[in-house]
Amino acid sequence: MASTHKLYLLDIEGTVAPISLVTEQLFPYAEAHFGEFLRDNIDDPAVREDLMLLAQENRAETDPSLPCRLPNVRWSALVAEIRFQINAHAYFLWLMDRDRKSTALKSLQGKIWKAGFESGELKGTLFADVPAALERWSAQAKVAIYSSGSVEAQRLLFRHSNYGDLTSYISGYFDTRTGPKKESASYASIAAAMNVEPAEAVFFSDVVSELDAAREAGFATQLVVREGNAPVEDAHGHPILASFEAI
């Protein structure tokens, strides 16, 4: 790959970490600890803000399988009511079952995972070629992460990885607050935030539709194929990569 790239932008699931990290470790942990987390942190203003956003998202739902309808919460104190917390828990689990790219869900998950990472119950499992690649790329360019998981969760993953703290190699973190991963405008925004031209950036992902959006924005792209990923029938012309070792 040409050395003219000034930004290496990386997806997480299926790209730098196994898909199983989320489905077999992170999601079950969040599901099991949500109720306890609310009981212990309901007075935290940041948690109450997440719950208010969760209620807004809930009221906008049109799916007939929605398990409950949360009230219109105008004051943060109302989220401390037991009935609200019970319904919020049900909605939280419903969102997780559908792997919704909900900003409120991702923020709450990140806060729950924080306790798990800091206690050592969770570990950020990365592929073996990732640490050396991050070190190599960061010596000549910027490295950033773009994932549907919250920025806080991303930092935790790389700070508490199975290869130690790798955050010194990473210059930026982006989540769904930047925009959907399948829209080209999101990648243009990331390039601007990282002070590079889109043509100077490359995006690595295992999802073809995300790579399509990045390419539309002017990024170079790499389709990452890892063990455990879903088969890709049509790469849409994106170069295919099985390892970071040669880059």
N, C-alpha and C positions, 0 to 999 in steps of 0.2 A: 504494500500500500504506500502511496506517495507520502513523503514527509511534510507536504504542504498543509496538512490538516492542523488546525489550531485548536480544535475542540473534538474530543472523543465523548460522545453522548451514549450512555448505556442504559438499557432496560435491565430489570433485575430477574424476574421469574423466567427461567428457561434460557437466560443469557449469561448471567454471572452466578446464578444460584439455581439449584434444581427446582423444578416445579413442586416437588414433594416438600420442600421447605415450608411453603405456604399451606398446602393442603393437609400435610401430616403433622406439622408442628405449630405454626403460628395461628391458623384458624381454630384448631381445637383448643388451644390455650386461651384465646380470647373468648370463645364460647363458654368455657368452663369457669372463667373468672369475672365475667361481666357483672353479675349480681354483687359479688363481694367488692368489686372495684367501686360500684356506685355507693354502696354502704360506707366505704372508707373515704370516699373523695367527693361526696355530694356537695360539700361546702366550698370546693375549689371553683373559683370564678371561671376558669378555663373549661372545666368539665360542664358547668352549667351552660356556658355558651355553646358547647357542642350539643348538649341536649336540646337547647332551644332551636338550633339549626336542624337537628334530627326531627323535631316536631314540625318544622316548616316543610321539610321534605316529605314527611308522612302525609301531611294534609294535601300535598300536590299529587299523591299517588292515585292512579286510576285502575290499577290491577285489582280485579275482583277477589283475588286470593289474599288480599291484605288482612292480616290477623286482627288489627285494631286501628282505631282512629284516635290519634293523639289530639289533645285540645290545642287551641290557638294560644300559645304561651306568650304573653306580653311582658311578664316580669319573671326574672330568673328564679325567684323564690318558689314559684309554683312547681318547678321541676323536682323539688324536694318531697312533694306529696307521694305517698306510697303507691297510690293507684297509677300515677304517672310513671313511676319507676318500673312497675310491673308491666305496663303496656310498652314502655320504651324497651324493656328487655325482650319482649315478644317481637317487636319490630326489628330490633337489632339482629336477632337470630334469623328472622325472615330475610333480611337484607343479605346476611352472610350466606344463607342457603343458595341465594341467587348470584352471589359474587358481584353485587352491585357496586358500581364505581361512585359510591356516595361519599361526599366530602365529610359529612358528619360521622359516618361509619368509620372511615379511614382514620380520622382524627382520634376517635375513641379507641379504636384498635391500637393505634400507636401508643397511646397512654397506658393501656393495659400491658402491651408488650414491653414497655420500658421497665416496669417492675420485674417482669420475667427475665429480661436480659441482665439487669443489674443484680438480680439474685443468683444468676448462673443457671436458672431453670431452662433458659433458652440460649441458643447459640446460633450465630449467623453462618450457616453452612454455605460456603462458596466453592466453586470448581477450582481445581488445583492450579490452573493456569492464570487465575485472576490476579493474585497478589503481584507477581512479576510484571504482568501487563500494565497494571495500574502504576507501578513504580516507573516502568519504562516510558509510558506515555506522558506521565506528569512531569518528567524531566525535560520534555520538549514542547509540551502543549498543555491545554486545560482538559481536565476530566470532569464530567458531570453525570448525574444520575437523573433519569426521568422514569418514574414508576407511578402506577395508580395508588400504591401505598403512600401514606403520608410522609412528608419530609422528615418528621420526627422518627418514624419507623425506619426510614432509609438510613438515617444517621446511626441509629441503634444497631442495625444489621452490620454495618461496616466497622463500627467501634468495637462490637463484641463478636467479631467473626471467628471462625475456627482457625484463622491465621493471625489473630491478634488485631490490634487497632490499625485500620487502613485509612482512616479519615484524613490523614495528612496528605494523601494523594488526590483527594477529591475537592474540587473548587466550587461546585454548585450542586444543589439538589432541587428537583422540580416534581410536583405532583399534579393532581387534577385541578388544583386551583389555578394553574397556568393555562389549562384548557384540556379538552379531550385528546387522547393520544392518537386518534384516527383523523384529526383535523390538521391541515397544513399550517394554519395560523399559530398553533401551539409551538411548532418547531421554529417558526420565524420569531416568536416571542422569546424563546430560549436563546437563540443566536444573539438577539439584541441584548438580552440580560447578561450574556457572557462576553459581550463586546467583540463578537466575531461576525463575519459575513457567512450566510448559510453555505456558500460554496466552499468555505474553509472548514466545514464541520462534517463529521461522519456519525451516523446513528447505527447502533447495533441492537437488534431485536430478533426474537423468534416468531414475531407476528407479522405476516405479510402486509396486512392492511395498515399497520402502524408505519412500516417502511415505505409504503406507497405515499402516505401523507408527508413523511419526512422528505422523500424525493421530490414531491411536488413543491415543497418549500425551498428546494435547492440543495439539500444535504446529499452527500454520498451515503450509501447504505450498505449494510452487511446483514444477511440473513443468517442467524446463528442456529446451528443444528446441534442439539445436545442429546445425550442419552436420556430417555424419559419424556422428551418432547413429543407432541402430537406430530404425525407425519404431515409433510407439506406436499400437496399435489402440484401446485403451480407457484413457483417462486416469483412470478411477475418480473423476471429479469434481474432480480437482486442477486448480487454475488453471494455464494453460499460459503459459510465458514464453520468449521468444526472445532477449531481451537484458536486461542489468541497467540499462541507461541510464535507464529511466523510474522506477527504484525508489530 
